[in-house]
Amino acid sequence: MTKQIAILGSTGSIGRNALRVIDSLGPQYEVAALSAHSSVELLAEQARRYRPEFVAITNPDYAERLHELIGDLDIEILAGPDGLIKIAELPHVDIVLTAVVGAAGLHAVLAAAKKGKRLAIANKEPLVIAGELLRKTTEDSGSVILPVDSEHSAVFQAMQSGGREQVNKIILTASGGPFRQADPEDLRNVTLEQALAHPVWDMGPKITIDSATMMNKAFEIIEARWLFDIPVEKIEVLIHPESIIHSIVEFVDGSMIAQLGEPDMCLPIQYALTYPERVAGIAKALRLEDIGTLTFEKSNLQTFRALSLGYEVAQTGGTAPVVFNAANETAVEEFLAGRIKFVNIVEIIENCLNRHNVKPAVCLEDVLEADAWARREVTELAYSV
């Protein structure tokens, strides 16, 4: 039976790779809908190639241009953020793959979950800022979450070897980013060019900066807590520069099950689309003899304060993760714009968390209120640096 797939964020690296994977899987996987925020030219190219029923451009300023480019096609064009929700709720869509950077796609993710869709989640934000709410929604509707980010896909695959109650710990691996061997003082003069020079992964600027601060691992701690219903104290971060082992699950009998693969997002994307089946794909096969040595280091919590904050926020829960994420998004924007230094990113986030009065996050309104507060707070803090 043909699977209909909607890709939210089709012009980013995850979205483009997802389309490559779909090409390789054959006619039983079809593109039903695509979306982008402002990359209108590429979105139009994708629409002409895949002929989805719906295309959404979330920045309405580009809607007219999109009509000029593909108005001759039998495709319904949606403009504005609500277009993502309409796509997520399409009755005939089986899988919603979300790769929208930041919190922008949260409404659509929750809408798809309420409709019982399979959710292939590539961005961390839905589970970071609304993990409790999203988990409850999926339990009520029967929706299934398949992680697409390499670390949580690895954990998900390893978890097939035993039940949740048999897990002793989850070990999330991290490349360490460009400043793996730095000390806190070294980070004071980091340039934008240095922060964007990731040694392993080719990613967008925001995610690359998150890797440089190791904020991405802090988010993954929170994400793993909700995705796998595992206590925070059972989640560890291990530096693994080669990025070959994507994560490890240690079971109570002492067995450690790891998932290995080349640093290639096509494999976790494909597994999320084909699960529970495995099929031949386009991901490059791993050759251990070519790798030679795999190395591991303890994570440096002094250099990477973001990791410590991640554990604290995961333990606190409520609106703390919402503020954590929104503060980071805003602080990274300030750094990319050259208004603050690299070290100021985490300093501002911690200051913002200290100012926040944590509340329960039991509904979307609670999440959005805390999100807006944090963004205002960080903008104010950035001007005082």
Protein Blocks (a to p, Z undefined) as FASTA:
>chain_A
ZZddddehilbmklmmmmmmmmmnojmbccfbdcdfklmmlmmmmmmmnopabdcdfblk
lmmmmmmmmmmpccdddedjklmmmmmmomklmbdcdfbehjklmmmmmmmmmnopacdd
fbfklmmmmmmmmmmmmmmnopacddfbfklmmmmmmmmnpcfklpfbdcdddehiamlm
pcfklmmmccfklmmmcfkbccdfklmmmmmnommmmmmmmmmmmmnopafklpccdddf
komagbdcddfkopacdddddddfklmmmmmmmocbdcddfbdcddfklnopacdddddf
klmmmlmmmmmmmmngmmllmmmmmmmmmmmmmmmnopacfklmmmmmmmmmmmpccddd
fbfklmmmmmmmmmmmmmmmmmmZZ
